Amino acid sequence: MSRQTQGLNRLERLARLKSDIEMRRFSAFRQTVEAARLRIAAVEQDLQRLYDTETDFSVSEARLANAIAQELSRALLKAERDLQQMLPGFEAARIRAQREFGRAEVLKTLQVQSGLEDRLIATRKREPQA
């Protein structure tokens, strides 16, 4: 194996490790974003259920429903704000993970090609010259 192939092999292993780290980081971020989206959906569903009633509200029930709706609306706004704050970091983590994965794949391809060239050169050296 040539020095170039050995160097590419080492670089590919390092790039693969970095790619794995970035993929794990992105995965953790993705889980956090999904949890935030689920919280938003749950609050929206609670708000919908609050007003989906077959019977009319009494005045006291309407006041209670409005107070609950106010709290749910605040929770919804906070959850949406939290999600909006997460999204730039989420997108950056996704881009880093893609870049590192692509880098590892390119280095693997280069390492394989270099190994094939090494074998071709070795084969040519063993063949008798005409």
N, C-alpha and C positions, 0 to 999 in steps of 0.2 A: 504494500500500500504506500503510495507516494505521500510526501509531506503535505501536499495540497489536499489530498483526500483525508488524511488524518486531521488536518486543521478544520476542514469542512465538517467532519464527523463531530469534533468537539464543539464547534459553533452550533451545529444542529441540535446537539444534546442540551446546550445552554439555552438556545432559543426555545426548545420544547419545554424546558423547566419554566422559563419566563411566561410562555404561553399558558401553561397549566395554572400558574399563579393568577394571571389576568383573567382566565376563564372562571376560576373559582371566585375571584372578586366580583366579576360581572354576575355570576350566578347568585351570589349573596345579595347584590344590589337588585337583581330581577325579583327575587323573593320578597324583598322589602317593598318594591314598587307594586307587586301583585297584591300584597297584604293591604297596602294603602287603597288600591282600587277596590278590593273586596269590602273594606270599611266604608268607602263612599257608597257602594252599591247597597250595603246593609242599611245605612242611614236613609238613603233615598227610598228604600223599600219600607222602612218604618214610617217615614213621612206619608207615603202613599197609603199605607194601611190605616194611618190615623184618620184620614178623611174618607176612606172607602167604607162607608157604613150605610146600611139599609134604612136605619131609623133616623129621625130628625134629632138634632142636638137640643137639649134644654139650654137655657142661658148659662147655667153653671157648667154644664158639660162643654159648651162652646168655649167658655173662658179657659177651662182646663185643657181642652184640645189645642187652643191657640198658645197657651203657655208651653205645652209639650212641643208643639210645632216650632216655637221660637227657639227652644233649647236644641231641638234636632237640626234646625237650620243653622244655628251657630256651629254645631258639631260638623255639619256638612261643609260649611265654608272653611273651617279649620282643616278638615281632612283634605279638601281640594287644594288649599294653600300649601299644606305639607307636601302633597303629591307634586305640585308645580315646582316646589323647591328641590325635590329629589330628581326631577327629570333631566336637568342639565348634567348632573353627575352620572346618572344612569346612561345617558347617551355617550358621555366621555368614556365611561367604563366599557361600553359596547364597542366603541371605535378602537380603544386600546386592545381589547381582546381580539378583535378581528385582525388588527395590524400584527400583533405578536403571533397569532396563529398562521397568518400568511407568511410572515418571515420564517417561521419554523418549516413550513411546507416548501418554500423556495430553497432554503438551505438543504433540506432533505433531497430535493430534486437535484441540486448541484452536486451533492455528495454522491448520489447514485451515478450521475453522469461521469463524475471524476473517477469513480471506481471502475466503471465500464472502460473508460479511456486507459486506466492503469492495466486492466486485463488485456486490452487490445495491444498495447505497447509490449507487454510481457509475451504475448503470443507471437508478435512479429519478431521479437528478439530470439525466440526459440526456433523459429522457422529457418531452414537453411537458405542462405543467399544464393540466388541463381546467377 
